[in-house]
């Protein structure tokens, strides 16, 4: 009798569908990311790429995506990012080059990067 963890019981790679999917309740749609993986070849960034493209085309992000928002407190410059590191880098660079304070927001959290 085969053991429960025998290789014969494991699904074959071709039988496993691990394509990431994204849902947007505002659009009432669900997308798989085959195109981003196969055609755009963005690999691990497929989710980010889709979310940024979706925002660019619709003005909103898909479900479960909360952007990091950076806003200059003196001029109209600002940007949105899907991870903290590039958001903080933008804020620190802008503050250093312009001597302007920059607000960094993520959900309900907010911090300020002061010029140095």
C-alpha positions as a printed NumPy array, in Angstrom:
array([[  0.   ,   0.   ,   0.   ],
       [  1.473,   3.442,  -0.923],
       [  2.341,   5.894,   1.809],
       [  0.042,   8.989,   2.056],
       [  2.942,  11.245,   1.034],
       [  3.948,   9.075,  -1.878],
       [  4.879,  11.018,  -5.034],
       [  2.082,   9.261,  -6.898],
       [ -0.503,  11.147,  -4.818],
       [  0.997,  14.586,  -5.462],
       [ -0.598,  16.671,  -8.223],
       [  1.494,  17.031, -11.325],
       [  2.699,  20.578, -12.116],
       [  0.473,  20.686, -15.211],
       [ -2.575,  19.898, -13.024],
       [ -1.996,  22.825, -10.629],
       [ -3.409,  26.212, -11.626],
       [ -1.455,  28.705,  -9.542],
       [ -2.142,  31.701, -11.788],
       [ -2.775,  34.711,  -9.543],
       [ -6.164,  36.395,  -9.808],
       [ -7.377,  39.889,  -8.943],
       [-10.926,  40.943,  -8.143],
       [-12.5  ,  44.397,  -8.293],
       [-15.943,  44.835,  -6.759],
       [-16.306,  48.318,  -8.269],
       [-15.923,  46.838, -11.759],
       [-17.652,  43.588, -10.726],
       [-14.917,  41.572, -12.475],
       [-12.18 ,  39.063, -11.772],
       [ -9.022,  38.694, -13.868],
       [ -6.338,  36.066, -13.975],
       [ -2.843,  37.323, -14.601],
       [ -1.896,  35.023, -17.491],
       [ -1.301,  38.003, -19.786],
       [  1.037,  39.746, -17.316],
       [  2.958,  36.516, -16.744],
       [  3.1  ,  35.152, -20.297],
       [  3.045,  38.222, -22.554],
       [  4.516,  41.011, -20.423],
       [  6.948,  38.676, -18.638],
       [  6.715,  40.674, -15.392],
       [  6.923,  37.579, -13.178],
       [  6.639,  38.337,  -9.47 ],
       [  5.539,  41.896, -10.254],
       [  2.445,  40.709, -12.159],
       [  0.069,  41.668,  -9.334],
       [  1.65 ,  45.121,  -8.94 ],
       [  1.703,  45.716, -12.684],
       [ -1.963,  44.814, -13.049],
       [ -2.991,  46.95 , -10.054],
       [ -1.086,  49.985, -11.375],
       [ -2.517,  49.539, -14.887],
       [ -6.02 ,  49.108, -13.446],
       [ -5.656,  52.347, -11.482],
       [ -4.293,  54.167, -14.519],
       [ -7.291,  53.11 , -16.629],
       [-10.106,  53.285, -14.058],
       [ -8.974,  55.759, -11.387],
       [ -9.244,  53.169,  -8.608],
       [ -7.289,  50.16 ,  -7.371],
       [ -8.641,  46.59 ,  -7.333],
       [ -9.81 ,  44.983,  -4.078],
       [ -7.208,  44.384,  -1.367],
       [ -4.798,  46.967,  -2.824],
       [ -3.998,  49.953,  -0.622],
       [ -1.444,  52.334,  -2.096],
       [  1.214,  54.27 ,  -0.224],
       [  0.446,  57.916,  -0.999],
       [  3.18 ,  60.56 ,  -0.81 ],
       [  2.257,  64.24 ,  -1.034],
       [  4.42 ,  67.313,  -0.842],
       [  3.134,  69.757,   1.776],
       [  4.275,  72.825,  -0.234],
       [  3.909,  72.014,  -3.932],
       [  1.488,  69.854,  -5.95 ],
       [  3.964,  66.97 ,  -6.358],
       [  2.928,  63.549,  -5.146],
       [  2.78 ,  59.923,  -6.169],
       [  1.245,  56.551,  -5.269],
       [  3.188,  53.334,  -4.725],
       [  2.248,  49.765,  -3.916],
       [  5.047,  49.219,  -1.426],
       [  6.649,  51.253,   1.324],
       [ 10.263,  51.324,   0.155],
       [  9.747,  53.271,  -3.111],
       [  7.243,  55.58 ,  -1.378],
       [  9.753,  56.497,   1.338],
       [ 12.547,  56.835,  -1.228],
       [ 10.412,  59.283,  -3.263],
       [  9.511,  61.258,  -0.116],
       [ 13.118,  61.449,   1.102],
       [ 14.445,  62.425,  -2.323],
       [ 11.798,  65.113,  -2.828],
       [ 12.391,  66.515,   0.665],
       [ 16.165,  66.568,   0.148],
       [ 16.022,  68.249,  -3.294],
       [ 13.269,  70.785,  -2.595],
       [ 13.526,  71.404,   1.173],
       [  9.795,  70.606,   1.343],
       [  8.177,  68.333,   3.948],
       [  6.376,  65.31 ,   2.47 ],
       [  3.432,  63.379,   3.941],
       [  3.523,  59.59 ,   3.623],
       [  0.145,  57.85 ,   4.077],
       [ -0.849,  54.208,   4.109],
       [ -4.446,  53.491,   5.064],
       [ -5.041,  55.31 ,   8.363],
       [ -1.327,  55.715,   9.128],
       [  0.471,  58.945,   8.338],
       [  4.006,  60.21 ,   8.803],
       [  6.004,  63.222,   7.633],
       [  9.442,  63.251,   6.027],
       [ 11.09 ,  66.555,   6.883],
       [ 13.833,  68.115,   4.772],
       [ 17.311,  67.651,   6.182]])
